[in-house]
Amino acid sequence: MEDQTAKLEALKKVYAEMILNTAKEAAARAMASERKAVRVGYDLRNTKDEAVWMLVRFKEMIDVKVAVSV
């Protein structure tokens, strides 16, 4: 009887460790996803800023060509 109790306790401990490890892995994946989302947002803002800069530069070039041709 005592042997079965010890085996049951060991099984409970292993099961608890499995659940804990699963939770830790899920938390790590969630944090990695959050970091990736932040990185994507940062890249998106930079891309938008660069696009605006390019449009402004393009407009300046067109304005110069129009002024020269007039």
Backbone as a chain_set.jsonl record, in Angstrom:
{"seq": "MEDQTAKLEALKKVYAEMILNTAKEAAARAMASERKAVRVGYDLRNTKDEAVWMLVRFKEMIDVKVAVSV", "coords": {"N": [[0.822, -1.19, 0.0], [1.879, 1.233, 0.857], [3.861, 1.457, -1.014], [2.426, 1.818, -3.36], [1.296, 4.277, -2.823], [3.565, 5.887, -2.772], [4.333, 5.611, -5.458], [2.139, 6.796, -6.688], [2.356, 9.408, -5.746], [4.796, 10.103, -6.925], [4.039, 9.963, -9.6], [2.121, 12.015, -9.658], [3.825, 14.155, -9.188], [5.454, 14.138, -11.483], [3.525, 14.613, -13.422], [2.678, 17.18, -12.642], [5.045, 18.591, -13.151], [5.159, 18.314, -15.918], [2.919, 19.816, -16.679], [3.706, 22.33, -15.74], [6.007, 22.776, -17.306], [4.816, 22.866, -19.825], [3.26, 25.141, -19.548], [5.281, 27.042, -19.203], [6.555, 26.9, -21.701], [4.48, 27.783, -23.342], [4.201, 30.399, -22.417], [6.689, 31.411, -23.153], [6.484, 31.251, -25.942], [4.398, 33.065, -26.332], [5.573, 35.451, -25.459], [7.614, 35.673, -27.349], [6.073, 36.057, -29.616], [4.944, 38.531, -29.005], [7.245, 40.143, -29.031], [7.902, 39.892, -31.712], [5.676, 41.113, -32.885], [6.004, 43.747, -32.001], [8.377, 44.358, -33.324], [7.516, 44.172, -35.994], [5.678, 46.278, -36.052], [7.413, 48.43, -35.61], [9.024, 48.253, -37.91], [7.052, 48.761, -39.825], [6.337, 51.435, -39.256], [8.796, 52.661, -39.85], [8.988, 52.079, -42.581], [6.79, 53.483, -43.581], [7.587, 56.114, -42.946], [9.872, 56.303, -44.553], [8.698, 56.047, -47.085], [7.129, 58.372, -47.213], [9.164, 60.275, -47.131], [10.427, 59.677, -49.568], [8.369, 60.343, -51.379], [8.139, 63.093, -50.915], [10.665, 63.928, -51.723], [10.52, 63.177, -54.431], [8.476, 64.881, -55.269], [9.758, 67.333, -54.952], [11.736, 67.065, -56.933], [10.147, 67.01, -59.245], [8.971, 69.549, -59.068], [11.246, 71.155, -59.431], [11.948, 70.496, -62.067], [9.668, 71.436, -63.409], [9.871, 74.164, -62.826], [12.244, 74.772, -64.157], [11.562, 74.263, -66.783], [9.728, 76.223, -67.334]], "CA": [[0.0, 0.0, 0.0], [2.775, 2.381, 0.938], [4.57, 1.491, -2.289], [1.518, 2.418, -4.337], [1.162, 5.694, -2.47], [4.785, 6.549, -3.241], [4.264, 5.649, -6.919], [1.117, 7.78, -7.044], [2.936, 10.725, -5.477], [5.789, 10.335, -7.972], [3.28, 10.22, -10.828], [1.556, 13.357, -9.525], [4.927, 15.113, -9.328], [5.833, 14.168, -12.896], [2.419, 15.26, -14.13], [2.75, 18.605, -12.316], [6.193, 19.134, -13.873], [4.771, 18.395, -17.323], [2.011, 20.961, -16.821], [4.508, 23.528, -15.543], [6.84, 22.965, -18.486], [3.926, 23.27, -20.917], [2.908, 26.548, -19.3], [6.47, 27.85, -19.466], [6.747, 26.946, -23.152], [3.428, 28.636, -23.901], [4.546, 31.777, -22.071], [7.83, 31.795, -23.988], [5.969, 31.489, -27.301], [3.612, 34.304, -26.308], [6.508, 36.571, -25.379], [8.277, 35.775, -28.651], [5.097, 36.656, -30.529], [4.854, 39.951, -28.662], [8.456, 40.795, -29.545], [7.784, 39.926, -33.172], [4.666, 42.132, -33.208], [6.631, 45.057, -31.786], [9.336, 44.537, -34.413], [6.746, 44.429, -37.214], [5.157, 47.648, -35.924], [8.551, 49.341, -35.794], [9.369, 48.219, -39.335], [5.972, 49.414, -40.555], [6.498, 52.886, -39.087], [9.975, 53.086, -40.611], [8.666, 51.999, -44.001], [5.916, 54.617, -43.887], [8.408, 57.329, -42.922], [10.713, 56.292, -45.741], [7.836, 56.293, -48.251], [6.789, 59.796, -47.208], [10.378, 60.994, -47.51], [10.635, 59.48, -51.002], [7.358, 61.136, -52.094], [8.509, 64.506, -50.804], [11.833, 64.122, -52.604], [10.026, 63.073, -55.804], [7.746, 66.125, -55.549], [10.758, 68.382, -55.124], [12.367, 66.884, -58.239], [9.178, 67.433, -60.265], [8.859, 71.006, -58.971], [12.446, 71.732, -60.032], [11.833, 70.304, -63.524], [8.634, 72.351, -63.886], [10.402, 75.52, -62.729], [13.265, 74.924, -65.185], [10.933, 74.235, -68.102], [8.868, 77.406, -67.511]], "C": [[0.869, 1.259, 0.0], [3.539, 2.56, -0.367], [3.705, 2.147, -3.366], [1.324, 3.907, -4.076], [2.38, 6.466, -2.964], [4.778, 6.669, -4.763], [3.257, 6.709, -7.384], [1.645, 9.2, -6.833], [3.977, 11.079, -6.545], [5.104, 10.663, -9.293], [2.668, 11.615, -10.811], [2.626, 14.421, -9.74], [5.338, 15.251, -10.796], [4.763, 14.893, -13.706], [2.442, 16.77, -13.883], [3.908, 19.271, -13.053], [5.88, 19.284, -15.361], [3.87, 19.604, -17.569], [2.794, 22.264, -16.693], [5.373, 23.812, -16.77], [6.006, 23.416, -19.684], [3.552, 24.736, -20.765], [4.093, 27.46, -19.587], [6.721, 27.988, -20.965], [5.717, 27.855, -23.814], [3.728, 30.105, -23.616], [5.707, 32.267, -22.926], [7.384, 32.081, -25.416], [5.181, 32.79, -27.366], [4.528, 35.519, -26.262], [7.249, 36.765, -26.702], [7.342, 36.409, -29.669], [4.944, 38.149, -30.267], [6.064, 40.718, -29.198], [8.385, 40.928, -31.062], [6.778, 40.998, -33.593], [5.238, 43.536, -33.04], [7.601, 45.362, -32.925], [8.62, 44.859, -35.731], [6.187, 45.853, -37.192], [6.244, 48.675, -36.16], [8.933, 49.407, -37.268], [8.308, 48.923, -40.177], [6.087, 50.933, -40.454], [7.683, 53.396, -39.888], [9.703, 53.088, -42.105], [7.766, 53.157, -44.412], [6.713, 55.916, -43.914], [9.282, 57.429, -44.166], [9.898, 56.586, -47.002], [7.456, 57.762, -48.341], [8.0, 60.618, -47.648], [10.619, 60.886, -49.02], [9.623, 60.291, -51.816], [7.682, 62.621, -52.052], [9.687, 64.807, -51.729], [11.413, 64.085, -54.071], [9.287, 64.351, -56.197], [8.721, 67.268, -55.767], [11.42, 68.279, -56.498], [11.433, 67.341, -59.357], [9.035, 68.953, -60.261], [10.052, 71.692, -59.624], [12.36, 71.622, -61.556], [10.79, 71.241, -64.11], [9.157, 73.777, -63.889], [11.443, 75.774, -63.825], [12.625, 75.013, -66.573], [10.065, 75.467, -68.365], [9.643, 78.598, -67.923]], "O": [[0.628, 2.207, -0.747], [3.83, 3.684, -0.774], [4.195, 2.931, -4.178], [1.203, 4.698, -5.012], [2.251, 7.563, -3.507], [5.17, 7.703, -5.306], [3.502, 7.425, -8.354], [1.402, 10.085, -7.653], [4.031, 12.216, -7.013], [5.55, 11.55, -10.021], [2.689, 12.319, -11.821], [2.386, 15.445, -10.379], [5.543, 16.362, -11.285], [5.081, 15.698, -14.582], [2.249, 17.552, -14.814], [3.768, 20.396, -13.532], [6.284, 20.261, -15.991], [4.043, 20.327, -18.551], [2.567, 23.2, -17.459], [5.462, 24.954, -17.22], [6.447, 24.257, -20.468], [3.531, 25.483, -21.743], [3.921, 28.538, -20.155], [7.062, 29.07, -21.443], [6.041, 28.606, -24.734], [3.528, 30.959, -24.48], [5.709, 33.414, -23.374], [7.847, 33.039, -26.034], [5.284, 33.533, -28.342], [4.283, 36.508, -26.953], [7.483, 37.897, -27.124], [7.774, 37.213, -30.495], [4.829, 38.939, -31.204], [5.921, 41.808, -29.752], [8.764, 41.957, -31.622], [7.015, 41.717, -34.564], [4.975, 44.416, -33.86], [7.644, 46.484, -33.43], [9.068, 45.718, -36.491], [6.222, 46.55, -38.206], [6.02, 49.68, -36.835], [9.142, 50.492, -37.812], [8.642, 49.61, -41.143], [5.948, 51.636, -41.455], [7.596, 54.44, -40.533], [10.136, 53.994, -42.818], [7.958, 53.747, -45.476], [6.531, 56.732, -44.817], [9.416, 58.5, -44.759], [10.367, 57.299, -47.889], [7.461, 58.338, -49.429], [7.87, 61.547, -48.444], [10.969, 61.87, -49.672], [9.986, 60.869, -52.841], [7.516, 63.326, -53.048], [9.697, 65.82, -52.429], [11.902, 64.882, -54.872], [9.443, 64.848, -57.312], [8.532, 68.084, -56.669], [11.641, 69.296, -57.156], [11.872, 67.987, -60.308], [8.983, 69.576, -61.321], [9.886, 72.706, -60.301], [12.677, 72.583, -62.258], [10.994, 71.789, -65.193], [8.922, 74.524, -64.839], [11.512, 76.879, -64.363], [13.099, 75.756, -67.433], [9.704, 75.726, -69.513], [9.07, 79.671, -68.113]]}, "num_chains": 1, "name": "protein.A"}
